[in-house]
Amino acid sequence: MSDNKELRAPQDASRIALHEDYEVRYWSNKFGVTHEQLKEAVDAVGHSAEDVEKHLKG
């Protein structure tokens, strides 16, 4: 089943999909970071939203 791009939040809130613009906007806003900072965090720890949040909080 494909994602409904009209939703504001991702359908799978445990994973960050950087290839979906609406998810990048959602996660960037949620964590209070730029798109580049979000990408760097995902590159560092993977696509787990929990791991990215921990990484960004230091």
PQR file with spaces between the fields and no chain letter, atoms N, CA, C, O and H, PARSE charges and radii, in Angstrom:
ATOM       1  N    MET     1       0.846   -1.180    0.000 -0.4000 1.5000
ATOM       2  CA   MET     1       0.000    0.000    0.000 -0.0000 2.0000
ATOM       3  C    MET     1       0.888    1.238    0.000  0.5500 1.7000
ATOM       4  O    MET     1       1.814    1.332    0.806 -0.5500 1.4000
ATOM       5  N    SER     2       0.626    2.170   -0.874 -0.4000 1.5000
ATOM       6  CA   SER     2       1.453    3.367   -0.941 -0.0000 2.0000
ATOM       7  C    SER     2       0.979    4.409    0.070  0.5500 1.7000
ATOM       8  O    SER     2      -0.174    4.411    0.502 -0.5500 1.4000
ATOM       9  H    SER     2      -0.126    2.094   -1.528  0.4000 1.0000
ATOM      10  N    ASP     3       1.906    5.290    0.431 -0.4000 1.5000
ATOM      11  CA   ASP     3       1.591    6.345    1.390 -0.0000 2.0000
ATOM      12  C    ASP     3       0.610    7.341    0.793  0.5500 1.7000
ATOM      13  O    ASP     3       0.681    7.660   -0.393 -0.5500 1.4000
ATOM      14  H    ASP     3       2.842    5.289    0.081  0.4000 1.0000
ATOM      15  N    ASN     4      -0.304    7.830    1.620 -0.4000 1.5000
ATOM      16  CA   ASN     4      -1.192    8.909    1.242 -0.0000 2.0000
ATOM      17  C    ASN     4      -0.442   10.204    1.503  0.5500 1.7000
ATOM      18  O    ASN     4      -0.247   10.576    2.661 -0.5500 1.4000
ATOM      19  H    ASN     4      -0.362    7.571    2.584  0.4000 1.0000
ATOM      20  N    LYS     5      -0.021   10.891    0.465 -0.4000 1.5000
ATOM      21  CA   LYS     5       0.809   12.076    0.609 -0.0000 2.0000
ATOM      22  C    LYS     5       0.035   13.292    1.104  0.5500 1.7000
ATOM      23  O    LYS     5       0.623   14.354    1.309 -0.5500 1.4000
ATOM      24  H    LYS     5      -0.179   10.589   -0.475  0.4000 1.0000
ATOM      25  N    GLU     6      -1.251   13.156    1.296 -0.4000 1.5000
ATOM      26  CA   GLU     6      -2.047   14.244    1.847 -0.0000 2.0000
ATOM      27  C    GLU     6      -1.962   14.293    3.374  0.5500 1.7000
ATOM      28  O    GLU     6      -2.347   15.292    3.981 -0.5500 1.4000
ATOM      29  H    GLU     6      -1.729   12.293    1.130  0.4000 1.0000
ATOM      30  N    LEU     7      -1.468   13.234    3.990 -0.4000 1.5000
ATOM      31  CA   LEU     7      -1.351   13.200    5.435 -0.0000 2.0000
ATOM      32  C    LEU     7      -0.195   14.075    5.887  0.5500 1.7000
ATOM      33  O    LEU     7       0.809   14.200    5.185 -0.5500 1.4000
ATOM      34  H    LEU     7      -1.156   12.422    3.497  0.4000 1.0000
ATOM      35  N    ARG     8      -0.334   14.673    7.047 -0.4000 1.5000
ATOM      36  CA   ARG     8       0.727   15.515    7.582 -0.0000 2.0000
ATOM      37  C    ARG     8       1.793   14.692    8.287  0.5500 1.7000
ATOM      38  O    ARG     8       2.966   15.064    8.271 -0.5500 1.4000
ATOM      39  H    ARG     8      -1.149   14.572    7.617  0.4000 1.0000
ATOM      40  N    ALA     9       1.419   13.605    8.891 -0.4000 1.5000
ATOM      41  CA   ALA     9       2.355   12.750    9.608 -0.0000 2.0000
ATOM      42  C    ALA     9       2.593   11.481    8.794  0.5500 1.7000
ATOM      43  O    ALA     9       1.739   11.072    8.008 -0.5500 1.4000
ATOM      44  H    ALA     9       0.466   13.302    8.904  0.4000 1.0000
ATOM      45  N    PRO    10       3.746   10.866    8.984 -0.5600 1.5000
ATOM      46  CA   PRO    10       4.022    9.629    8.250  0.2800 2.0000
ATOM      47  C    PRO    10       3.124    8.493    8.724  0.5500 1.7000
ATOM      48  O    PRO    10       2.684    8.479    9.874 -0.5500 1.4000
ATOM      49  N    GLN    11       2.857    7.544    7.837 -0.4000 1.5000
ATOM      50  CA   GLN    11       2.035    6.405    8.220 -0.0000 2.0000
ATOM      51  C    GLN    11       2.785    5.487    9.173  0.5500 1.7000
ATOM      52  O    GLN    11       2.176    4.868   10.045 -0.5500 1.4000
ATOM      53  H    GLN    11       3.215    7.556    6.903  0.4000 1.0000
ATOM      54  N    ASP    12       4.089    5.393    9.016 -0.4000 1.5000
ATOM      55  CA   ASP    12       4.910    4.598    9.926 -0.0000 2.0000
ATOM      56  C    ASP    12       5.774    5.566   10.724  0.5500 1.7000
ATOM      57  O    ASP    12       6.850    5.962   10.275 -0.5500 1.4000
ATOM      58  H    ASP    12       4.584    5.896    8.307  0.4000 1.0000
ATOM      59  N    ALA    13       5.307    5.938   11.892 -0.4000 1.5000
ATOM      60  CA   ALA    13       5.980    6.952   12.698 -0.0000 2.0000
ATOM      61  C    ALA    13       7.260    6.451   13.355  0.5500 1.7000
ATOM      62  O    ALA    13       7.928    7.206   14.062 -0.5500 1.4000
ATOM      63  H    ALA    13       4.434    5.616   12.257  0.4000 1.0000
ATOM      64  N    SER    14       7.609    5.193   13.132 -0.4000 1.5000
ATOM      65  CA   SER    14       8.842    4.681   13.721 -0.0000 2.0000
ATOM      66  C    SER    14      10.028    4.811   12.771  0.5500 1.7000
ATOM      67  O    SER    14      11.171    4.601   13.177 -0.5500 1.4000
ATOM      68  H    SER    14       7.067    4.580   12.557  0.4000 1.0000
ATOM      69  N    ARG    15       9.768    5.154   11.513 -0.4000 1.5000
ATOM      70  CA   ARG    15      10.816    5.224   10.493 -0.0000 2.0000
ATOM      71  C    ARG    15      10.759    6.576    9.780  0.5500 1.7000
ATOM      72  O    ARG    15       9.682    7.140    9.588 -0.5500 1.4000
ATOM      73  H    ARG    15       8.839    5.324   11.183  0.4000 1.0000
ATOM      74  N    ILE    16      11.920    7.085    9.394 -0.4000 1.5000
ATOM      75  CA   ILE    16      12.008    8.353    8.670 -0.0000 2.0000
ATOM      76  C    ILE    16      12.364    8.059    7.217  0.5500 1.7000
ATOM      77  O    ILE    16      13.401    7.462    6.928 -0.5500 1.4000
ATOM      78  H    ILE    16      12.795    6.626    9.551  0.4000 1.0000
ATOM      79  N    ALA    17      11.492    8.485    6.310 -0.4000 1.5000
ATOM      80  CA   ALA    17      11.712    8.273    4.879 -0.0000 2.0000
ATOM      81  C    ALA    17      12.154    9.599    4.252  0.5500 1.7000
ATOM      82  O    ALA    17      11.331   10.478    3.996 -0.5500 1.4000
ATOM      83  H    ALA    17      10.650    8.970    6.545  0.4000 1.0000
ATOM      84  N    LEU    18      13.449    9.732    4.011 -0.4000 1.5000
ATOM      85  CA   LEU    18      13.980   10.979    3.480 -0.0000 2.0000
ATOM      86  C    LEU    18      13.589   11.225    2.027  0.5500 1.7000
ATOM      87  O    LEU    18      13.703   12.353    1.549 -0.5500 1.4000
ATOM      88  H    LEU    18      14.118    9.018    4.220  0.4000 1.0000
ATOM      89  N    HIS    19      13.135   10.207    1.320 -0.4000 1.5000
ATOM      90  CA   HIS    19      12.743   10.381   -0.084 -0.0000 2.0000
ATOM      91  C    HIS    19      11.336   10.963   -0.239  0.5500 1.7000
ATOM      92  O    HIS    19      10.897   11.240   -1.355 -0.5500 1.4000
ATOM      93  H    HIS    19      13.043    9.290    1.708  0.4000 1.0000
ATOM      94  N    GLU    20      10.636   11.147    0.871 -0.4000 1.5000
ATOM      95  CA   GLU    20       9.291   11.739    0.835 -0.0000 2.0000
ATOM      96  C    GLU    20       9.356   13.147    1.426  0.5500 1.7000
ATOM      97  O    GLU    20       9.624   13.311    2.617 -0.5500 1.4000
ATOM      98  H    GLU    20      10.993   10.922    1.778  0.4000 1.0000
ATOM      99  N    ASP    21       9.108   14.169    0.590 -0.4000 1.5000
ATOM     100  CA   ASP    21       9.213   15.557    1.041 -0.0000 2.0000
ATOM     101  C    ASP    21       8.328   15.851    2.253  0.5500 1.7000
ATOM     102  O    ASP    21       8.749   16.553    3.172 -0.5500 1.4000
ATOM     103  H    ASP    21       8.890   14.036   -0.377  0.4000 1.0000
ATOM     104  N    TYR    22       7.108   15.320    2.259 -0.4000 1.5000
ATOM     105  CA   TYR    22       6.207   15.601    3.371 -0.0000 2.0000
ATOM     106  C    TYR    22       6.725   15.004    4.674  0.5500 1.7000
ATOM     107  O    TYR    22       6.477   15.555    5.746 -0.5500 1.4000
ATOM     108  H    TYR    22       6.765   14.749    1.512  0.4000 1.0000
ATOM     109  N    GLU    23       7.440   13.890    4.595 -0.4000 1.5000
ATOM     110  CA   GLU    23       8.023   13.313    5.811 -0.0000 2.0000
ATOM     111  C    GLU    23       9.216   14.130    6.278  0.5500 1.7000
ATOM     112  O    GLU    23       9.391   14.334    7.479 -0.5500 1.4000
ATOM     113  H    GLU    23       7.642   13.443    3.724  0.4000 1.0000
ATOM     114  N    VAL    24      10.029   14.594    5.357 -0.4000 1.5000
ATOM     115  CA   VAL    24      11.168   15.435    5.732 -0.0000 2.0000
ATOM     116  C    VAL    24      10.666   16.692    6.428  0.5500 1.7000
ATOM     117  O    VAL    24      11.235   17.100    7.441 -0.5500 1.4000
ATOM     118  H    VAL    24       9.886   14.427    4.382  0.4000 1.0000
ATOM     119  N    ARG    25       9.613   17.312    5.906 -0.4000 1.5000
ATOM     120  CA   ARG    25       9.029   18.495    6.555 -0.0000 2.0000
ATOM     121  C    ARG    25       8.501   18.144    7.942  0.5500 1.7000
ATOM     122  O    ARG    25       8.743   18.874    8.903 -0.5500 1.4000
ATOM     123  H    ARG    25       9.151   16.981    5.084  0.4000 1.0000
ATOM     124  N    TYR    26       7.783   17.034    8.048 -0.4000 1.5000
ATOM     125  CA   TYR    26       7.212   16.615    9.328 -0.0000 2.0000
ATOM     126  C    TYR    26       8.299   16.411   10.380  0.5500 1.7000
ATOM     127  O    TYR    26       8.231   16.978   11.471 -0.5500 1.4000
ATOM     128  H    TYR    26       7.586   16.441    7.268  0.4000 1.0000
ATOM     129  N    TRP    27       9.303   15.595   10.046 -0.4000 1.5000
ATOM     130  CA   TRP    27      10.347   15.268   11.019 -0.0000 2.0000
ATOM     131  C    TRP    27      11.215   16.478   11.333  0.5500 1.7000
ATOM     132  O    TRP    27      11.614   16.656   12.484 -0.5500 1.4000
ATOM     133  H    TRP    27       9.358   15.134    9.160  0.4000 1.0000
ATOM     134  N    SER    28      11.514   17.304   10.357 -0.4000 1.5000
ATOM     135  CA   SER    28      12.303   18.512   10.611 -0.0000 2.0000
ATOM     136  C    SER    28      11.579   19.424   11.593  0.5500 1.7000
ATOM     137  O    SER    28      12.185   19.962   12.519 -0.5500 1.4000
ATOM     138  H    SER    28      11.190   17.160    9.422  0.4000 1.0000
ATOM     139  N    ASN    29      10.287   19.590   11.383 -0.4000 1.5000
ATOM     140  CA   ASN    29       9.497   20.415   12.304 -0.0000 2.0000
ATOM     141  C    ASN    29       9.400   19.772   13.680  0.5500 1.7000
ATOM     142  O    ASN    29       9.525   20.460   14.694 -0.5500 1.4000
ATOM     143  H    ASN    29       9.794   19.152   10.631  0.4000 1.0000
ATOM     144  N    LYS    30       9.181   18.477   13.727 -0.4000 1.5000
ATOM     145  CA   LYS    30       9.039   17.773   15.010 -0.0000 2.0000
ATOM     146  C    LYS    30      10.298   17.899   15.856  0.5500 1.7000
ATOM     147  O    LYS    30      10.222   18.121   17.064 -0.5500 1.4000
ATOM     148  H    LYS    30       9.079   17.919   12.904  0.4000 1.0000
ATOM     149  N    PHE    31      11.468   17.755   15.211 -0.4000 1.5000
ATOM     150  CA   PHE    31      12.722   17.788   15.946 -0.0000 2.0000
ATOM     151  C    PHE    31      13.333   19.182   16.015  0.5500 1.7000
ATOM     152  O    PHE    31      14.325   19.379   16.716 -0.5500 1.4000
ATOM     153  H    PHE    31      11.529   17.575   14.230  0.4000 1.0000
ATOM     154  N    GLY    32      12.763   20.155   15.302 -0.4000 1.5000
ATOM     155  CA   GLY    32      13.279   21.518   15.324 -0.0000 2.0000
ATOM     156  C    GLY    32      14.645   21.659   14.676  0.5500 1.7000
ATOM     157  O    GLY    32      15.506   22.385   15.172 -0.5500 1.4000
ATOM     158  H    GLY    32      11.957   19.995   14.732  0.4000 1.0000
ATOM     159  N    VAL    33      14.838   20.956   13.555 -0.4000 1.5000
ATOM     160  CA   VAL    33      16.115   20.984   12.846 -0.0000 2.0000
ATOM     161  C    VAL    33      15.882   21.306   11.375  0.5500 1.7000
ATOM     162  O    VAL    33      14.753   21.274   10.884 -0.5500 1.4000
ATOM     163  H    VAL    33      14.138   20.366   13.152  0.4000 1.0000
ATOM     164  N    THR    34      16.976   21.615   10.687 -0.4000 1.5000
ATOM     165  CA   THR    34      16.887   21.843    9.244 -0.0000 2.0000
ATOM     166  C    THR    34      16.811   20.493    8.528  0.5500 1.7000
ATOM     167  O    THR    34      17.053   19.441    9.118 -0.5500 1.4000
ATOM     168  H    THR    34      17.892   21.641   11.086  0.4000 1.0000
ATOM     169  N    HIS    35      16.474   20.555    7.270 -0.4000 1.5000
ATOM     170  CA   HIS    35      16.413   19.325    6.467 -0.0000 2.0000
ATOM     171  C    HIS    35      17.794   18.675    6.404  0.5500 1.7000
ATOM     172  O    HIS    35      17.912   17.451    6.456 -0.5500 1.4000
ATOM     173  H    HIS    35      16.276   21.410    6.791  0.4000 1.0000
ATOM     174  N    GLU    36      18.830   19.495    6.293 -0.4000 1.5000
ATOM     175  CA   GLU    36      20.194   18.972    6.228 -0.0000 2.0000
ATOM     176  C    GLU    36      20.586   18.301    7.548  0.5500 1.7000
ATOM     177  O    GLU    36      21.207   17.238    7.538 -0.5500 1.4000
ATOM     178  H    GLU    36      18.733   20.490    6.252  0.4000 1.0000
ATOM     179  N    GLN    37      20.233   18.904    8.666 -0.4000 1.5000
ATOM     180  CA   GLN    37      20.535   18.296    9.970 -0.0000 2.0000
ATOM     181  C    GLN    37      19.812   16.966   10.126  0.5500 1.7000
ATOM     182  O    GLN    37      20.370   16.017   10.676 -0.5500 1.4000
ATOM     183  H    GLN    37      19.728   19.767    8.674  0.4000 1.0000
ATOM     184  N    LEU    38      18.583   16.892    9.647 -0.4000 1.5000
ATOM     185  CA   LEU    38      17.829   15.651    9.703 -0.0000 2.0000
ATOM     186  C    LEU    38      18.521   14.583    8.865  0.5500 1.7000
ATOM     187  O    LEU    38      18.687   13.448    9.314 -0.5500 1.4000
ATOM     188  H    LEU    38      18.130   17.663    9.200  0.4000 1.0000
ATOM     189  N    LYS    39      18.926   14.943    7.647 -0.4000 1.5000
ATOM     190  CA   LYS    39      19.621   13.990    6.768 -0.0000 2.0000
ATOM     191  C    LYS    39      20.918   13.512    7.407  0.5500 1.7000
ATOM     192  O    LYS    39      21.224   12.321    7.363 -0.5500 1.4000
ATOM     193  H    LYS    39      18.791   15.865    7.282  0.4000 1.0000
ATOM     194  N    GLU    40      21.675   14.415    7.992 -0.4000 1.5000
ATOM     195  CA   GLU    40      22.933   14.037    8.646 -0.0000 2.0000
ATOM     196  C    GLU    40      22.685   13.071    9.799  0.5500 1.7000
ATOM     197  O    GLU    40      23.449   12.127    9.997 -0.5500 1.4000
ATOM     198  H    GLU    40      21.427   15.383    8.027  0.4000 1.0000
ATOM     199  N    ALA    41      21.621   13.305   10.557 -0.4000 1.5000
ATOM     200  CA   ALA    41      21.295   12.416   11.671 -0.0000 2.0000
ATOM     201  C    ALA    41      20.895   11.036   11.161  0.5500 1.7000
ATOM     202  O    ALA    41      21.313   10.025   11.725 -0.5500 1.4000
ATOM     203  H    ALA    41      21.000   14.072   10.396  0.4000 1.0000
ATOM     204  N    VAL    42      20.096   10.984   10.111 -0.4000 1.5000
ATOM     205  CA   VAL    42      19.694    9.699    9.529 -0.0000 2.0000
ATOM     206  C    VAL    42      20.919    8.976    8.973  0.5500 1.7000
ATOM     207  O    VAL    42      21.045    7.761    9.125 -0.5500 1.4000
ATOM     208  H    VAL    42      19.756   11.806    9.653  0.4000 1.0000
ATOM     209  N    ASP    43      21.808    9.708    8.339 -0.4000 1.5000
ATOM     210  CA   ASP    43      23.042    9.103    7.823 -0.0000 2.0000
ATOM     211  C    ASP    43      23.880    8.532    8.967  0.5500 1.7000
ATOM     212  O    ASP    43      24.540    7.506    8.802 -0.5500 1.4000
ATOM     213  H    ASP    43      21.706   10.695    8.216  0.4000 1.0000
ATOM     214  N    ALA    44      23.856    9.183   10.111 -0.4000 1.5000
ATOM     215  CA   ALA    44      24.676    8.769   11.247 -0.0000 2.0000
ATOM     216  C    ALA    44      24.107    7.555   11.984  0.5500 1.7000
ATOM     217  O    ALA    44      24.860    6.671   12.390 -0.5500 1.4000
ATOM     218  H    ALA    44      23.320   10.017   10.245  0.4000 1.0000
ATOM     219  N    VAL    45      22.778    7.505   12.159 -0.4000 1.5000
ATOM     220  CA   VAL    45      22.204    6.458   13.019 -0.0000 2.0000
ATOM     221  C    VAL    45      21.151    5.586   12.345  0.5500 1.7000
ATOM     222  O    VAL    45      20.676    4.629   12.957 -0.5500 1.4000
ATOM     223  H    VAL    45      22.166    8.223   11.829  0.4000 1.0000
ATOM     224  N    GLY    46      20.775    5.883   11.119 -0.4000 1.5000
ATOM     225  CA   GLY    46      19.768    5.084   10.437 -0.0000 2.0000
ATOM     226  C    GLY    46      18.404    5.742   10.440  0.5500 1.7000
ATOM     227  O    GLY    46      18.264    6.889   10.866 -0.5500 1.4000
ATOM     228  H    GLY    46      21.161    6.660   10.622  0.4000 1.0000
ATOM     229  N    HIS    47      17.409    5.029    9.972 -0.4000 1.5000
ATOM     230  CA   HIS    47      16.078    5.589    9.741 -0.0000 2.0000
ATOM     231  C    HIS    47      15.119    5.473   10.920  0.5500 1.7000
ATOM     232  O    HIS    47      13.964    5.883   10.806 -0.5500 1.4000
ATOM     233  H    HIS    47      17.524    4.098    9.626  0.4000 1.0000
ATOM     234  N    SER    48      15.553    4.940   12.021 -0.4000 1.5000
ATOM     235  CA   SER    48      14.695    4.832   13.201 -0.0000 2.0000
ATOM     236  C    SER    48      14.448    6.222   13.783  0.5500 1.7000
ATOM     237  O    SER    48      15.395    6.933   14.120 -0.5500 1.4000
ATOM     238  H    SER    48      16.491    4.607   12.114  0.4000 1.0000
ATOM     239  N    ALA    49      13.178    6.609   13.901 -0.4000 1.5000
ATOM     240  CA   ALA    49      12.840    7.921   14.448 -0.0000 2.0000
ATOM     241  C    ALA    49      13.345    8.065   15.880  0.5500 1.7000
ATOM     242  O    ALA    49      13.796    9.142   16.271 -0.5500 1.4000
ATOM     243  H    ALA    49      12.409    6.031   13.627  0.4000 1.0000
ATOM     244  N    GLU    50      13.275    7.009   16.652 -0.4000 1.5000
ATOM     245  CA   GLU    50      13.736    7.046   18.044 -0.0000 2.0000
ATOM     246  C    GLU    50      15.247    7.290   18.102  0.5500 1.7000
ATOM     247  O    GLU    50      15.718    8.103   18.899 -0.5500 1.4000
ATOM     248  H    GLU    50      12.908    6.134   16.335  0.4000 1.0000
ATOM     249  N    ASP    51      15.997    6.590   17.262 -0.4000 1.5000
ATOM     250  CA   ASP    51      17.452    6.757   17.238 -0.0000 2.0000
ATOM     251  C    ASP    51      17.846    8.148   16.752  0.5500 1.7000
ATOM     252  O    ASP    51      18.776    8.753   17.285 -0.5500 1.4000
ATOM     253  H    ASP    51      15.615    5.931   16.616  0.4000 1.0000
ATOM     254  N    VAL    52      17.145    8.652   15.748 -0.4000 1.5000
ATOM     255  CA   VAL    52      17.436    9.989   15.235 -0.0000 2.0000
ATOM     256  C    VAL    52      17.155   11.030   16.312  0.5500 1.7000
ATOM     257  O    VAL    52      17.945   11.955   16.501 -0.5500 1.4000
ATOM     258  H    VAL    52      16.390    8.160   15.316  0.4000 1.0000
ATOM     259  N    GLU    53      16.051   10.889   17.012 -0.4000 1.5000
ATOM     260  CA   GLU    53      15.719   11.837   18.079 -0.0000 2.0000
ATOM     261  C    GLU    53      16.798   11.820   19.177  0.5500 1.7000
ATOM     262  O    GLU    53      17.227   12.880   19.634 -0.5500 1.4000
ATOM     263  H    GLU    53      15.409   10.138   16.859  0.4000 1.0000
ATOM     264  N    LYS    54      17.225   10.651   19.593 -0.4000 1.5000
ATOM     265  CA   LYS    54      18.285   10.551   20.593 -0.0000 2.0000
ATOM     266  C    LYS    54      19.570   11.211   20.100  0.5500 1.7000
ATOM     267  O    LYS    54      20.233   11.928   20.849 -0.5500 1.4000
ATOM     268  H    LYS    54      16.876    9.790   19.222  0.4000 1.0000
ATOM     269  N    HIS    55      19.913   10.968   18.856 -0.4000 1.5000
ATOM     270  CA   HIS    55      21.125   11.537   18.265 -0.0000 2.0000
ATOM     271  C    HIS    55      21.050   13.066   18.245  0.5500 1.7000
ATOM     272  O    HIS    55      22.024   13.742   18.579 -0.5500 1.4000
ATOM     273  H    HIS    55      19.375   10.385   18.247  0.4000 1.0000
ATOM     274  N    LEU    56      19.908   13.602   17.858 -0.4000 1.5000
ATOM     275  CA   LEU    56      19.759   15.045   17.760 -0.0000 2.0000
ATOM     276  C    LEU    56      19.758   15.718   19.133  0.5500 1.7000
ATOM     277  O    LEU    56      20.193   16.862   19.263 -0.5500 1.4000
ATOM     278  H    LEU    56      19.118   13.053   17.587  0.4000 1.0000
ATOM     279  N    LYS    57      19.279   15.021   20.142 -0.4000 1.5000
ATOM     280  CA   LYS    57      19.253   15.589   21.496 -0.0000 2.0000
ATOM     281  C    LYS    57      20.613   15.491   22.178  0.5500 1.7000
ATOM     282  O    LYS    57      20.848   16.098   23.222 -0.5500 1.4000
ATOM     283  H    LYS    57      18.926   14.092   20.036  0.4000 1.0000
ATOM     284  N    GLY    58      21.515   14.702   21.556 -0.4000 1.5000
ATOM     285  CA   GLY    58      22.878   14.582   22.083 -0.0000 2.0000
ATOM     286  C    GLY    58      22.922   13.664   23.216  0.5500 1.7000
ATOM     287  O    GLY    58      23.989   13.440   23.787 -0.5500 1.4000
ATOM     288  H    GLY    58      21.324   14.209   20.707  0.4000 1.0000
